[in-house]
Amino acid sequence: MRSLPLFLGYTLLAASALAADFQPDAGHTALFNGKDLSGWKQTKGGESLDGKTEAYGKRFAVADGALVIDPKVKGDVHIETQKALPKNVTIQFEFKGDAKCNNDLFLHGMKFDISSANIKELKVDTWQTLVIAVKDGKATYTLDGKAVKTMATKGEPTSFRVRAEFGKIEIRKMQMKAE
């Protein structure tokens, strides 16, 4: 029985390493590498997060290949990609939120709430896949293959921004494809 804890330890270590070694799908570019916040910046002050594993006093932190918003750390703060994304773009990622999750995504003048009030199909503490497809001034949000919302974009291309508002959320395997 002594080998069971050792086996579990190696299994957890291997799972953590796999999560951090995310490779985007063919034709896609990673927006989050699972290891650090390279390519992102704080919106307050615009500080680059290249090589860093946390922002805003660990409100945003990288853990086990995921970007984690910690609800124990207070603050209504945002991080965003350092570069604007193309006008026509598809963003895809997996996320897992807790029962109090109400965190926002901003892209091309749109705000999308990741909350049970906004997404009826939201499952608590379960990994789900969200795809945001923006084409010719219209954005379609698809959760686990089912369209949940469509809205018009506003203005010119912008960065992709994540807002820490309420509850915990983990985000992994974030990638984009210019259309």
C-alpha positions as CSV (number, residue, x, y, z in Angstrom):
1,M,0.0,0.0,0.0
2,R,3.0,2.3,0.3
3,S,3.2,2.6,-3.4
4,L,-0.4,4.1,-3.7
5,P,0.6,7.5,-2.3
6,L,3.7,7.5,-4.6
7,F,1.5,6.6,-7.6
8,L,-1.0,9.3,-6.8
9,G,1.8,11.8,-6.4
10,Y,3.2,11.0,-9.8
11,T,-0.3,11.0,-11.4
12,L,-1.0,14.5,-10.0
13,L,2.4,15.7,-11.1
14,A,1.9,14.3,-14.6
15,A,-1.6,15.9,-14.9
16,S,-0.2,19.2,-13.8
17,A,2.6,19.0,-16.3
18,L,0.1,18.1,-19.1
19,A,-2.1,21.0,-18.3
20,A,0.8,23.4,-18.4
21,D,2.0,22.0,-21.8
22,F,-1.1,23.1,-23.7
23,Q,-0.6,23.2,-27.5
24,P,-3.2,25.2,-29.5
25,D,-5.2,23.5,-32.3
26,A,-3.8,23.7,-35.8
27,G,-4.2,27.3,-37.2
28,H,-4.8,28.7,-33.7
29,T,-2.6,30.8,-31.4
30,A,-2.4,30.4,-27.7
31,L,-3.7,33.4,-25.7
32,F,-2.7,31.8,-22.4
33,N,0.2,29.4,-22.2
34,G,-0.8,27.7,-18.9
35,K,2.5,28.6,-17.3
36,D,2.5,32.4,-16.9
37,L,0.7,35.5,-18.0
38,S,3.0,36.4,-20.9
39,G,1.1,38.3,-23.5
40,W,-1.3,39.9,-21.0
41,K,-1.2,43.2,-19.0
42,Q,-3.0,44.8,-16.1
43,T,-5.5,47.3,-17.2
44,K,-4.7,49.6,-14.3
45,G,-1.4,51.1,-15.2
46,G,-0.9,48.8,-18.2
47,E,1.9,46.8,-16.5
48,S,3.1,43.9,-18.6
49,L,2.6,40.5,-17.0
50,D,5.2,38.8,-19.2
51,G,6.8,36.0,-17.2
52,K,4.6,36.6,-14.1
53,T,2.3,34.1,-12.6
54,E,0.0,36.5,-10.7
55,A,-1.6,39.9,-10.9
56,Y,-3.3,42.3,-8.5
57,G,-2.0,40.6,-5.4
58,K,-3.0,37.1,-6.6
59,R,-6.5,38.1,-7.6
60,F,-5.4,36.5,-10.9
61,A,-3.0,33.6,-10.6
62,V,-1.7,30.7,-12.7
63,A,-2.1,27.3,-11.1
64,D,-2.0,23.8,-12.6
65,G,-2.2,25.1,-16.2
66,A,-5.2,27.4,-15.5
67,L,-5.8,31.1,-15.0
68,V,-7.6,31.3,-11.6
69,I,-9.6,34.2,-10.3
70,D,-9.5,33.8,-6.5
71,P,-12.6,35.2,-4.8
72,K,-10.8,35.4,-1.4
73,V,-8.7,38.2,-2.9
74,K,-10.9,41.2,-3.3
75,G,-10.9,43.7,-6.2
76,D,-12.9,44.4,-9.3
77,V,-9.9,44.3,-11.6
78,H,-9.1,43.3,-15.2
79,I,-6.3,41.8,-17.3
80,E,-6.2,42.1,-21.0
81,T,-4.2,40.8,-24.0
82,Q,-1.3,43.1,-24.8
83,K,-2.4,43.2,-28.5
84,A,-5.7,43.9,-30.1
85,L,-7.4,40.9,-31.7
86,P,-8.5,40.9,-35.3
87,K,-11.9,42.1,-36.3
88,N,-13.0,38.6,-37.3
89,V,-11.7,36.1,-34.7
90,T,-12.6,33.0,-32.8
91,I,-11.6,32.5,-29.2
92,Q,-12.0,29.2,-27.5
93,F,-11.2,28.1,-24.0
94,E,-12.3,25.7,-21.2
95,F,-13.6,27.2,-17.9
96,K,-14.9,26.0,-14.6
97,G,-16.8,28.3,-12.2
98,D,-18.1,28.0,-8.7
99,A,-21.7,28.6,-7.7
100,K,-21.0,32.4,-7.2
101,C,-19.1,32.9,-10.5
102,N,-20.0,36.1,-12.2
103,N,-16.9,37.2,-14.1
104,D,-16.9,39.1,-17.4
105,L,-15.3,39.0,-20.8
106,F,-14.8,42.0,-23.0
107,L,-14.1,42.0,-26.7
108,H,-14.7,44.5,-29.5
109,G,-17.0,46.7,-27.4
110,M,-19.0,43.7,-26.0
111,K,-19.4,42.5,-22.4
112,F,-20.3,38.9,-21.7
113,D,-21.0,37.6,-18.2
114,I,-20.0,34.2,-17.2
115,S,-22.7,33.6,-14.6
116,S,-25.7,31.4,-14.1
117,A,-28.0,34.4,-14.6
118,N,-26.6,34.9,-18.1
119,I,-25.9,31.3,-19.1
120,K,-28.7,28.9,-18.2
121,E,-26.5,25.9,-19.2
122,L,-23.7,26.8,-16.8
123,K,-22.6,23.8,-14.7
124,V,-21.0,24.5,-11.3
125,D,-17.5,23.1,-10.8
126,T,-17.5,21.4,-14.2
127,W,-15.1,22.1,-17.1
128,Q,-17.1,23.5,-20.1
129,T,-15.9,24.9,-23.4
130,L,-16.8,28.4,-24.5
131,V,-16.3,29.6,-28.1
132,I,-16.7,33.2,-29.1
133,A,-16.9,33.6,-32.9
134,V,-16.8,37.2,-34.1
135,K,-17.5,37.7,-37.8
136,D,-18.6,40.8,-39.8
137,G,-19.8,42.7,-36.7
138,K,-21.6,39.8,-35.0
139,A,-20.5,37.6,-32.1
140,T,-21.9,34.2,-31.3
141,Y,-21.2,32.6,-27.9
142,T,-21.3,28.8,-27.9
143,L,-21.2,26.7,-24.8
144,D,-20.3,23.0,-25.2
145,G,-21.5,23.2,-28.8
146,K,-24.8,25.0,-28.1
147,A,-25.3,28.7,-29.1
148,V,-26.2,30.7,-25.9
149,K,-26.0,34.3,-27.1
150,T,-25.5,36.4,-30.2
151,M,-24.8,40.1,-30.2
152,A,-23.5,42.9,-32.4
153,T,-19.9,44.1,-31.9
154,K,-19.3,47.8,-31.3
155,G,-16.4,49.8,-32.6
156,E,-13.0,48.7,-33.8
157,P,-11.0,45.6,-32.7
158,T,-9.8,45.6,-29.1
159,S,-7.8,43.5,-26.8
160,F,-9.5,40.6,-25.1
161,R,-10.1,41.4,-21.4
162,V,-11.1,39.3,-18.4
163,R,-12.7,40.9,-15.4
164,A,-12.5,39.5,-11.9
165,E,-15.8,40.4,-10.3
166,F,-17.4,37.7,-8.1
167,G,-16.8,34.0,-7.4
168,K,-14.1,31.7,-8.6
169,I,-13.4,30.8,-12.1
170,E,-10.6,28.8,-13.7
171,I,-9.7,29.2,-17.4
172,R,-7.5,26.9,-19.4
173,K,-6.6,26.0,-23.0
174,M,-7.3,29.6,-24.2
175,Q,-6.6,30.0,-27.9
176,M,-7.6,32.2,-30.9
177,K,-7.9,32.0,-34.6
178,A,-8.0,35.0,-37.0
179,E,-10.8,34.5,-39.4
